[in-house]
């Protein structure tokens, strides 16, 4: 049994769609809490998400109050699907399984307020949520994560500040710094 979580209710069949991996997949996970994190639109510029060897999910906010802003008051549907046709290892994250064909939904579980549900999961010890901290260690971790994503996703640094409010609000210094070191002046 796997979970696909979506802000869209009432789906009977899940269709592959292209995402950051540039291939059309239906995404799913065997970890219910990980699935919940993808119940609304968010990405690697909002959170740094990982799981440990025991399946415990850890989330770091990439900017202040991201967790509440993204999840509070938002509903989603958890779709239970059979694992047939799903493959692990086609993306860089082991929690993520993908299928290249349509997937039939077996059951739908509605979550009325995703933020409240995730806070409940936190109180049960099923997820660790690190709220943004204004200290050197935390900010180093987030900076490294964000820079990795700028490079990995081949973000157009010359135009991204105009295209995404998060970049101009939270990552402007990083973008300007990267542009500064890419002008060739550091080459010997």
Z-matrix of the N, CA and C atoms (Angstrom, degrees):
N
C 1 1.445
C 2 1.533 1 108.46
N 3 1.350 2 115.10 1 131.68
C 4 1.450 3 122.02 2 179.03
C 5 1.526 4 109.42 3 -126.11
N 6 1.341 5 115.43 4 167.16
C 7 1.468 6 121.10 5 -178.60
C 8 1.531 7 109.72 6 -125.46
N 9 1.299 8 114.22 7 133.42
C 10 1.468 9 122.15 8 169.92
C 11 1.522 10 105.02 9 -120.43
N 12 1.323 11 116.83 10 127.20
C 13 1.467 12 119.72 11 -174.99
C 14 1.525 13 108.79 12 -117.32
N 15 1.328 14 115.01 13 135.92
C 16 1.462 15 121.04 14 -174.21
C 17 1.527 16 110.67 15 -144.72
N 18 1.338 17 117.62 16 150.74
C 19 1.461 18 119.65 17 172.50
C 20 1.533 19 111.90 18 -72.37
N 21 1.321 20 116.36 19 -12.78
C 22 1.469 21 121.49 20 -178.38
C 23 1.526 22 111.09 21 -89.95
N 24 1.314 23 115.57 22 125.43
C 25 1.472 24 121.64 23 179.80
C 26 1.524 25 110.47 24 -92.71
N 27 1.329 26 115.17 25 159.49
C 28 1.456 27 121.39 26 170.46
C 29 1.514 28 116.41 27 79.29
N 30 1.302 29 118.26 28 15.70
C 31 1.462 30 120.00 29 179.77
C 32 1.529 31 110.27 30 -76.80
N 33 1.309 32 115.98 31 138.74
C 34 1.466 33 121.16 32 176.66
C 35 1.521 34 111.77 33 -107.09
N 36 1.326 35 115.60 34 -26.24
C 37 1.461 36 122.36 35 177.79
C 38 1.516 37 108.32 36 -134.92
N 39 1.322 38 116.51 37 137.18
C 40 1.461 39 122.38 38 177.12
C 41 1.526 40 108.16 39 -100.65
N 42 1.321 41 115.86 40 128.47
C 43 1.457 42 121.27 41 -177.69
C 44 1.527 43 109.87 42 -106.82
N 45 1.331 44 117.21 43 141.47
C 46 1.463 45 119.72 44 177.04
C 47 1.529 46 110.66 45 -59.93
N 48 1.336 47 115.57 46 141.93
C 49 1.466 48 120.32 47 173.34
C 50 1.520 49 109.29 48 -141.53
N 51 1.306 50 116.06 49 154.15
C 52 1.458 51 121.49 50 -178.23
C 53 1.522 52 109.95 51 -80.42
N 54 1.314 53 115.04 52 133.91
C 55 1.459 54 121.46 53 178.15
C 56 1.520 55 108.43 54 -129.10
N 57 1.323 56 117.42 55 -149.78
C 58 1.458 57 121.46 56 -176.36
C 59 1.529 58 112.95 57 -64.07
N 60 1.330 59 118.05 58 -16.37
C 61 1.462 60 120.97 59 -178.97
C 62 1.531 61 112.48 60 -86.45
N 63 1.324 62 117.06 61 -2.58
C 64 1.470 63 123.25 62 175.73
C 65 1.525 64 113.27 63 64.61
N 66 1.333 65 116.46 64 19.79
C 67 1.461 66 122.03 65 174.66
C 68 1.513 67 107.64 66 -133.16
N 69 1.320 68 116.04 67 149.10
C 70 1.467 69 120.70 68 -179.68
C 71 1.531 70 109.50 69 -81.24
N 72 1.337 71 115.39 70 115.77
C 73 1.455 72 122.41 71 -179.16
C 74 1.526 73 110.11 72 -135.69
N 75 1.332 74 115.17 73 155.39
C 76 1.456 75 122.35 74 158.94
C 77 1.524 76 104.00 75 -96.55
N 78 1.325 77 116.16 76 125.65
C 79 1.463 78 121.59 77 -178.96
C 80 1.521 79 110.08 78 -96.91
N 81 1.335 80 116.03 79 144.47
C 82 1.464 81 121.18 80 176.46
C 83 1.526 82 108.77 81 -153.63
N 84 1.315 83 114.84 82 168.24
C 85 1.459 84 121.65 83 177.00
C 86 1.519 85 108.82 84 -146.53
N 87 1.306 86 115.63 85 154.39
C 88 1.452 87 120.65 86 174.25
C 89 1.520 88 112.33 87 -88.00
N 90 1.326 89 116.70 88 -5.49
C 91 1.460 90 123.28 89 -177.24
C 92 1.535 91 108.86 90 -102.24
N 93 1.308 92 116.81 91 108.40
C 94 1.467 93 122.61 92 -176.27
C 95 1.529 94 112.00 93 -55.30
N 96 1.336 95 117.25 94 -44.74
C 97 1.468 96 121.16 95 -177.25
C 98 1.525 97 110.60 96 -67.38
N 99 1.316 98 117.94 97 -41.62
C 100 1.467 99 120.60 98 175.29
C 101 1.530 100 109.03 99 -57.66
N 102 1.313 101 116.36 100 -44.58
C 103 1.464 102 120.22 101 178.74
C 104 1.514 103 112.00 102 -56.85
N 105 1.339 104 116.72 103 -43.66
C 106 1.469 105 120.19 104 -179.34
C 107 1.523 106 111.87 105 -56.88
N 108 1.319 107 117.28 106 -35.54
C 109 1.467 108 120.51 107 -178.40
C 110 1.526 109 112.20 108 -61.88
N 111 1.327 110 116.88 109 -20.93
C 112 1.459 111 121.47 110 -178.54
C 113 1.528 112 112.70 111 -104.64
N 114 1.336 113 115.54 112 19.25
C 115 1.459 114 121.11 113 -179.66
C 116 1.516 115 114.63 114 -76.22
N 117 1.315 116 117.06 115 -12.43
C 118 1.466 117 122.51 116 175.69
C 119 1.525 118 107.72 117 -137.54
N 120 1.306 119 116.17 118 166.27
C 121 1.462 120 120.91 119 -179.63
C 122 1.533 121 109.65 120 -65.63
N 123 1.307 122 115.33 121 121.37
C 124 1.465 123 124.32 122 173.90
C 125 1.510 124 106.35 123 -160.80
N 126 1.334 125 116.01 124 165.20
C 127 1.456 126 117.94 125 177.89
C 128 1.521 127 110.78 126 -152.21
N 129 1.324 128 115.24 127 -168.87
C 130 1.465 129 121.23 128 -175.01
C 131 1.525 130 113.53 129 -68.60
N 132 1.319 131 118.08 130 -8.05
C 133 1.460 132 120.61 131 175.79
C 134 1.532 133 111.28 132 -92.82
N 135 1.326 134 116.55 133 -2.43
C 136 1.462 135 122.13 134 174.08
C 137 1.527 136 111.09 135 -101.63
N 138 1.335 137 115.83 136 -40.59
C 139 1.463 138 121.14 137 -174.01
C 140 1.515 139 111.81 138 -142.01
N 141 1.306 140 114.52 139 152.28
C 142 1.458 141 123.26 140 167.92
C 143 1.535 142 104.53 141 -107.02
N 144 1.321 143 117.13 142 111.82
C 145 1.466 144 122.57 143 -173.85
C 146 1.523 145 109.29 144 -115.78
N 147 1.334 146 115.49 145 134.20
C 148 1.458 147 119.97 146 176.08
C 149 1.530 148 109.25 147 -147.48
N 150 1.316 149 114.75 148 167.90
C 151 1.467 150 121.37 149 173.08
C 152 1.519 151 107.92 150 -130.97
N 153 1.324 152 115.50 151 147.43
C 154 1.458 153 118.78 152 178.01
C 155 1.528 154 109.98 153 -91.82
N 156 1.329 155 116.12 154 -176.84
C 157 1.471 156 120.95 155 -176.37
C 158 1.525 157 113.17 156 -63.79
N 159 1.333 158 117.62 157 -18.08
C 160 1.466 159 121.50 158 177.67
C 161 1.521 160 112.83 159 -96.12
N 162 1.335 161 116.76 160 3.13
C 163 1.461 162 120.72 161 179.39
C 164 1.521 163 114.55 162 86.62
N 165 1.350 164 117.43 163 5.43
C 166 1.465 165 119.71 164 178.70
C 167 1.524 166 109.09 165 -74.15
N 168 1.311 167 115.92 166 127.53
C 169 1.457 168 122.65 167 -177.40
C 170 1.521 169 110.12 168 -88.70
N 171 1.336 170 115.46 169 135.21
C 172 1.454 171 122.25 170 177.17
C 173 1.524 172 108.75 171 -123.94
N 174 1.338 173 115.42 172 133.59
C 175 1.456 174 121.67 173 -179.36
C 176 1.524 175 109.02 174 -125.15
N 177 1.318 176 116.05 175 132.55
C 178 1.467 177 122.60 176 172.93
C 179 1.525 178 107.32 177 -114.72
N 180 1.325 179 116.74 178 128.57
C 181 1.462 180 120.15 179 173.69
C 182 1.524 181 108.76 180 -69.99
N 183 1.318 182 117.12 181 137.04
C 184 1.463 183 121.23 182 177.92
C 185 1.525 184 112.62 183 -88.38
N 186 1.311 185 117.19 184 -12.12
C 187 1.469 186 122.03 185 175.20
C 188 1.525 187 107.65 186 -153.54
N 189 1.322 188 117.28 187 161.25
C 190 1.471 189 120.32 188 -174.19
C 191 1.529 190 113.17 189 -58.48
N 192 1.318 191 115.58 190 133.36
C 193 1.466 192 124.78 191 173.94
C 194 1.525 193 114.22 192 66.03
N 195 1.333 194 116.84 193 18.22
C 196 1.460 195 120.88 194 -178.61
C 197 1.530 196 111.82 195 -58.80
N 198 1.324 197 116.73 196 -41.71
C 199 1.462 198 120.14 197 -174.91
C 200 1.528 199 111.31 198 -60.63
N 201 1.321 200 116.34 199 -48.93
C 202 1.461 201 120.08 200 179.48
C 203 1.538 202 110.65 201 -65.81
N 204 1.331 203 116.99 202 -45.07
C 205 1.468 204 120.91 203 -178.18
C 206 1.521 205 112.47 204 -59.58
N 207 1.306 206 116.73 205 -40.40
C 208 1.463 207 121.06 206 -176.45
C 209 1.533 208 111.83 207 -76.40
N 210 1.340 209 118.09 208 -41.85
C 211 1.461 210 120.60 209 -168.18
C 212 1.534 211 116.15 210 -103.62
N 213 1.314 212 118.76 211 -26.94
C 214 1.468 213 119.89 212 -171.54
C 215 1.530 214 112.25 213 -63.38
N 216 1.342 215 114.32 214 130.91
C 217 1.460 216 121.40 215 177.12
C 218 1.514 217 114.94 216 74.64
N 219 1.325 218 118.08 217 8.41
C 220 1.464 219 121.43 218 -177.96
C 221 1.528 220 109.97 219 -101.66
N 222 1.308 221 115.56 220 137.23
C 223 1.463 222 122.04 221 177.42
C 224 1.524 223 109.61 222 -99.74
N 225 1.316 224 115.26 223 158.48
C 226 1.462 225 120.09 224 175.12
C 227 1.525 226 109.05 225 -154.52
N 228 1.312 227 114.63 226 170.81
C 229 1.457 228 121.57 227 175.11
C 230 1.516 229 109.45 228 -121.25
N 231 1.317 230 115.22 229 132.81
C 232 1.461 231 121.55 230 173.74
C 233 1.518 232 106.07 231 -97.86
N 234 1.323 233 115.83 232 117.67
C 235 1.466 234 120.79 233 179.74
C 236 1.522 235 108.86 234 -100.05
N 237 1.300 236 115.45 235 123.52
C 238 1.455 237 122.11 236 176.51
C 239 1.524 238 107.12 237 -88.54
N 240 1.352 239 115.54 238 127.48
C 241 1.459 240 120.72 239 -178.28
C 242 1.520 241 109.79 240 -133.32
N 243 1.314 242 116.08 241 157.37
C 244 1.458 243 121.92 242 175.52
C 245 1.527 244 108.53 243 -74.09
N 246 1.320 245 117.16 244 150.35
C 247 1.468 246 119.85 245 -177.49
C 248 1.525 247 113.85 246 -81.09
N 249 1.322 248 117.84 247 -2.32
C 250 1.467 249 121.44 248 -179.10
C 251 1.532 250 111.06 249 -60.58
N 252 1.326 251 115.54 250 128.89
C 253 1.461 252 121.55 251 178.27
C 254 1.518 253 114.20 252 89.51
N 255 1.326 254 117.76 253 -11.35
C 256 1.461 255 120.67 254 179.64
C 257 1.525 256 110.02 255 -85.03
N 258 1.337 257 115.30 256 141.91
C 259 1.458 258 121.26 257 179.98
C 260 1.525 259 110.09 258 -125.38
N 261 1.318 260 114.84 259 144.11
C 262 1.458 261 122.29 260 175.40
C 263 1.528 262 107.36 261 -102.08
N 264 1.326 263 116.33 262 151.71
C 265 1.450 264 119.97 263 175.24
C 266 1.519 265 115.51 264 92.19
N 267 1.317 266 118.18 265 1.97
C 268 1.463 267 120.44 266 177.44
C 269 1.526 268 111.95 267 -90.04
N 270 1.325 269 116.09 268 -9.27
C 271 1.461 270 121.77 269 172.41
C 272 1.531 271 106.68 270 -122.58
N 273 1.305 272 116.68 271 175.81
C 274 1.467 273 119.88 272 -175.71
C 275 1.533 274 113.39 273 -82.58
N 276 1.323 275 118.03 274 -1.71
C 277 1.456 276 121.00 275 -176.57
C 278 1.522 277 109.96 276 -118.14
N 279 1.332 278 117.24 277 122.56
C 280 1.465 279 122.16 278 -176.63
C 281 1.529 280 113.92 279 -63.31
N 282 1.328 281 117.31 280 -26.97
C 283 1.475 282 119.99 281 179.89
C 284 1.524 283 112.05 282 -69.68
N 285 1.312 284 115.89 283 -17.54
C 286 1.464 285 121.91 284 -173.29
C 287 1.525 286 110.07 285 -95.94
N 288 1.317 287 114.88 286 123.69
C 289 1.455 288 121.10 287 173.50
C 290 1.527 289 107.19 288 -113.58
N 291 1.325 290 116.54 289 148.22
C 292 1.459 291 119.99 290 -177.48
C 293 1.519 292 110.73 291 -133.45
N 294 1.321 293 114.27 292 153.23
C 295 1.457 294 122.31 293 178.44
C 296 1.525 295 107.34 294 -135.10
N 297 1.309 296 116.90 295 137.45
C 298 1.461 297 120.74 296 -176.96
C 299 1.530 298 113.44 297 -90.83
N 300 1.332 299 117.59 298 -2.90
C 301 1.469 300 119.97 299 -178.65
C 302 1.530 301 110.38 300 -121.04
N 303 1.319 302 116.12 301 169.04
C 304 1.460 303 121.01 302 176.84
C 305 1.531 304 109.99 303 -58.22
N 306 1.340 305 114.88 304 146.14
C 307 1.465 306 121.10 305 -178.41
C 308 1.525 307 108.21 306 -126.15
N 309 1.309 308 115.96 307 129.30
C 310 1.468 309 122.62 308 179.30
C 311 1.527 310 109.80 309 -81.16
N 312 1.322 311 116.58 310 133.30
C 313 1.466 312 122.69 311 178.35
C 314 1.520 313 109.43 312 -78.78
N 315 1.333 314 117.23 313 133.73
C 316 1.461 315 121.95 314 176.85
C 317 1.520 316 111.79 315 -94.09
N 318 1.339 317 115.98 316 -34.76
C 319 1.461 318 120.28 317 -177.33
C 320 1.529 319 108.79 318 -157.82
N 321 1.333 320 116.41 319 152.07
C 322 1.458 321 121.87 320 177.06
C 323 1.520 322 109.02 321 -124.45
N 324 1.336 323 115.73 322 130.42
C 325 1.466 324 122.15 323 176.57
C 326 1.522 325 106.93 324 -116.51
N 327 1.332 326 116.91 325 118.22
C 328 1.465 327 121.19 326 -179.70
C 329 1.533 328 109.92 327 -85.20
N 330 1.320 329 115.63 328 134.40
C 331 1.462 330 122.96 329 173.96
C 332 1.529 331 105.78 330 -112.88
N 333 1.319 332 117.32 331 116.92
C 334 1.463 333 121.75 332 -173.94
C 335 1.524 334 111.98 333 -74.99
N 336 1.330 335 117.67 334 -44.76
C 337 1.467 336 121.64 335 178.10
C 338 1.521 337 107.85 336 -131.97
N 339 1.318 338 115.45 337 104.70
C 340 1.455 339 121.82 338 -174.58
C 341 1.531 340 111.90 339 -62.84
N 342 1.312 341 117.23 340 -37.78
C 343 1.463 342 121.40 341 178.75
C 344 1.532 343 110.02 342 -60.72
N 345 1.320 344 117.05 343 -49.32
C 346 1.468 345 120.42 344 -179.93
C 347 1.525 346 110.98 345 -60.81
N 348 1.328 347 116.92 346 -39.91
C 349 1.464 348 120.17 347 -179.33
C 350 1.529 349 110.68 348 -66.68
N 351 1.331 350 116.91 349 -41.60
C 352 1.459 351 119.76 350 178.93
C 353 1.525 352 111.94 351 -67.89
N 354 1.321 353 117.58 352 -36.22
C 355 1.471 354 121.07 353 175.40
C 356 1.531 355 109.75 354 -64.82
N 357 1.318 356 116.76 355 -38.57
C 358 1.466 357 121.05 356 175.51
C 359 1.528 358 110.33 357 -62.18
N 360 1.332 359 116.77 358 -44.57
C 361 1.469 360 120.70 359 178.10
C 362 1.533 361 110.35 360 -62.72
N 363 1.338 362 116.91 361 -35.77
C 364 1.468 363 120.89 362 176.38
C 365 1.530 364 110.18 363 -63.43
N 366 1.331 365 117.53 364 -44.30
C 367 1.472 366 121.05 365 -179.24
C 368 1.531 367 111.42 366 -66.16
N 369 1.328 368 117.18 367 -25.70
C 370 1.461 369 121.55 368 177.74
C 371 1.534 370 112.30 369 -84.60
N 372 1.340 371 116.55 370 -5.27
C 373 1.463 372 120.62 371 -179.87
C 374 1.508 373 114.26 372 82.85
N 375 1.335 374 117.21 373 16.23
C 376 1.465 375 121.27 374 -177.79
C 377 1.523 376 113.35 375 -90.40
N 378 1.336 377 117.07 376 -7.99
C 379 1.456 378 122.55 377 179.33
C 380 1.532 379 107.52 378 -154.71
N 381 1.335 380 115.18 379 144.87
C 382 1.460 381 121.39 380 174.87
C 383 1.525 382 106.20 381 -111.68
N 384 1.319 383 116.30 382 122.52
C 385 1.459 384 121.33 383 -178.82
C 386 1.521 385 108.47 384 -113.86
N 387 1.335 386 115.59 385 116.73
C 388 1.462 387 121.36 386 177.19
C 389 1.525 388 107.79 387 -96.11
N 390 1.338 389 115.45 388 112.91
C 391 1.453 390 119.74 389 175.66
C 392 1.528 391 108.50 390 -75.22
N 393 1.326 392 115.79 391 148.56
C 394 1.459 393 121.70 392 -176.53
C 395 1.523 394 110.60 393 -53.22
N 396 1.319 395 116.21 394 133.28
C 397 1.460 396 121.93 395 179.21
C 398 1.523 397 109.42 396 -120.93
N 399 1.310 398 115.23 397 138.40
C 400 1.461 399 120.89 398 178.32
C 401 1.534 400 109.65 399 -91.15
N 402 1.334 401 115.84 400 58.63
C 403 1.463 402 119.60 401 174.81
C 404 1.523 403 108.70 402 -129.83
N 405 1.317 404 115.23 403 161.78
C 406 1.462 405 121.52 404 -172.10
C 407 1.532 406 113.20 405 -59.51
N 408 1.326 407 117.71 406 -46.73
C 409 1.466 408 120.38 407 -177.53
C 410 1.524 409 112.02 408 -63.11
N 411 1.325 410 116.30 409 -45.13
C 412 1.469 411 119.77 410 -179.15
C 413 1.529 412 109.57 411 -63.28
N 414 1.311 413 116.26 412 -47.91
C 415 1.463 414 120.18 413 -176.46
C 416 1.534 415 111.68 414 -66.25
N 417 1.336 416 118.14 415 -31.81
C 418 1.468 417 121.12 416 174.57
C 419 1.526 418 110.33 417 -63.04
N 420 1.332 419 115.38 418 -45.18
C 421 1.466 420 120.28 419 179.93
C 422 1.526 421 110.93 420 -59.82
N 423 1.322 422 116.45 421 -46.51
C 424 1.463 423 120.28 422 -177.98
C 425 1.524 424 110.62 423 -69.24
N 426 1.327 425 117.81 424 -40.50
C 427 1.468 426 120.65 425 178.38
C 428 1.526 427 110.81 426 -59.45
N 429 1.324 428 117.20 427 -45.89
C 430 1.466 429 120.75 428 179.07
C 431 1.528 430 110.57 429 -61.15
N 432 1.318 431 116.77 430 -42.07
C 433 1.470 432 121.82 431 178.95
C 434 1.532 433 110.58 432 -62.52
N 435 1.326 434 116.77 433 -48.27
C 436 1.467 435 121.20 434 -177.03
C 437 1.528 436 110.79 435 -65.89
N 438 1.325 437 117.80 436 -43.09
C 439 1.464 438 120.64 437 178.71
C 440 1.526 439 110.46 438 -61.91
N 441 1.332 440 116.72 439 -42.65
C 442 1.463 441 120.82 440 176.32
C 443 1.527 442 110.69 441 -56.48
N 444 1.330 443 116.72 442 -42.94
C 445 1.466 444 119.89 443 -178.55
C 446 1.525 445 112.50 444 -70.70
N 447 1.337 446 117.25 445 -36.11
C 448 1.473 447 119.55 446 175.51
C 449 1.527 448 109.74 447 -58.60
N 450 1.324 449 116.45 448 -43.04
C 451 1.467 450 121.15 449 -178.59
C 452 1.521 451 110.75 450 -74.53
N 453 1.328 452 116.94 451 -49.50
C 454 1.465 453 121.68 452 -176.45
C 455 1.526 454 112.37 453 -59.92
N 456 1.331 455 116.49 454 -39.51
C 457 1.465 456 120.64 455 -177.78
C 458 1.530 457 112.39 456 -93.14
N 459 1.343 458 116.30 457 6.40
C 460 1.458 459 121.85 458 176.84
C 461 1.533 460 111.88 459 50.73
N 462 1.332 461 114.85 460 50.36
C 463 1.467 462 121.23 461 -179.88
C 464 1.528 463 109.39 462 -69.00
N 465 1.320 464 116.83 463 134.27
C 466 1.462 465 122.75 464 177.51
C 467 1.524 466 108.70 465 -74.22
N 468 1.320 467 115.71 466 97.27
C 469 1.459 468 120.91 467 -175.29
C 470 1.526 469 112.58 468 -64.77
N 471 1.321 470 117.80 469 -26.37
C 472 1.463 471 120.85 470 -179.48
C 473 1.523 472 112.62 471 -70.96
N 474 1.333 473 117.59 472 -22.65
C 475 1.467 474 120.46 473 -175.19
C 476 1.524 475 114.58 474 -123.03
N 477 1.323 476 117.96 475 -9.41
C 478 1.466 477 119.99 476 -170.69
C 479 1.527 478 113.70 477 -65.86
N 480 1.318 479 118.83 478 -28.43
C 481 1.467 480 120.09 479 -179.19
C 482 1.527 481 111.50 480 -65.07
N 483 1.337 482 116.68 481 -26.34
C 484 1.467 483 121.56 482 178.48
C 485 1.532 484 111.72 483 -87.86
N 486 1.330 485 116.81 484 -18.34
C 487 1.456 486 121.23 485 -172.43
C 488 1.522 487 114.99 486 -96.61
N 489 1.325 488 117.15 487 -20.64
C 490 1.464 489 119.89 488 -175.39
C 491 1.530 490 109.06 489 -142.74
N 492 1.309 491 116.53 490 116.84
C 493 1.470 492 121.76 491 -176.84
C 494 1.527 493 111.95 492 -59.09
N 495 1.325 494 117.71 493 -30.62
C 496 1.469 495 120.07 494 177.90
C 497 1.523 496 110.52 495 -62.79
N 498 1.324 497 116.54 496 -39.16
C 499 1.457 498 119.96 497 -177.81
C 500 1.525 499 110.61 498 -67.31
N 501 1.333 500 117.24 499 -44.32
C 502 1.465 501 119.71 500 -178.84
C 503 1.528 502 112.03 501 -73.90
N 504 1.322 503 117.42 502 -26.77
C 505 1.461 504 121.24 503 -179.39
C 506 1.527 505 112.63 504 -85.84
N 507 1.319 506 117.32 505 -47.28
C 508 1.460 507 121.37 506 -171.22
C 509 1.529 508 114.97 507 -107.44
N 510 1.329 509 118.28 508 -25.00
C 511 1.456 510 120.66 509 -171.10
C 512 1.527 511 113.75 510 -121.27
N 513 1.310 512 117.43 511 14.47
C 514 1.465 513 121.05 512 -177.64
C 515 1.532 514 111.68 513 -57.16
N 516 1.321 515 117.03 514 -44.66
C 517 1.464 516 120.68 515 179.30
C 518 1.515 517 112.35 516 -61.43
N 519 1.324 518 117.29 517 -39.89
C 520 1.462 519 121.23 518 178.32
C 521 1.524 520 109.95 519 -65.11
N 522 1.330 521 116.97 520 -46.63
C 523 1.463 522 120.99 521 -179.72
C 524 1.526 523 110.00 522 -60.32
N 525 1.320 524 117.08 523 -47.82
C 526 1.469 525 120.40 524 179.84
C 527 1.525 526 111.21 525 -63.32
N 528 1.326 527 117.17 526 -38.50
C 529 1.460 528 121.06 527 177.31
C 530 1.523 529 112.28 528 -63.92
N 531 1.336 530 116.47 529 -44.52
C 532 1.458 531 120.23 530 178.49
C 533 1.521 532 110.95 531 -63.61
N 534 1.317 533 117.23 532 -43.14
C 535 1.460 534 120.25 533 177.50
C 536 1.529 535 110.78 534 -61.13
N 537 1.334 536 116.04 535 -38.42
C 538 1.459 537 120.84 536 179.61
C 539 1.511 538 113.81 537 -64.18
N 540 1.324 539 117.65 538 -37.22
C 541 1.472 540 119.04 539 -179.67
C 542 1.522 541 111.94 540 -84.65
N 543 1.327 542 117.24 541 -11.29
C 544 1.463 543 120.19 542 -178.91
C 545 1.531 544 112.46 543 -93.25
N 546 1.329 545 117.76 544 2.81
C 547 1.467 546 119.31 545 -176.92
C 548 1.529 547 112.57 546 -82.86
N 549 1.318 548 117.41 547 -1.92
C 550 1.462 549 121.17 548 175.23
C 551 1.505 550 115.45 549 94.85
N 552 1.313 551 118.73 550 -8.43
C 553 1.465 552 120.84 551 -175.84
C 554 1.537 553 113.77 552 -66.61
N 555 1.317 554 117.71 553 -18.53
C 556 1.457 555 120.36 554 -179.47
C 557 1.527 556 113.51 555 -86.72
N 558 1.325 557 117.35 556 -8.72
C 559 1.465 558 120.42 557 -179.77
C 560 1.532 559 110.17 558 -74.43
N 561 1.296 560 116.05 559 142.25
C 562 1.480 561 121.91 560 -178.83
C 563 1.514 562 110.09 561 -101.47
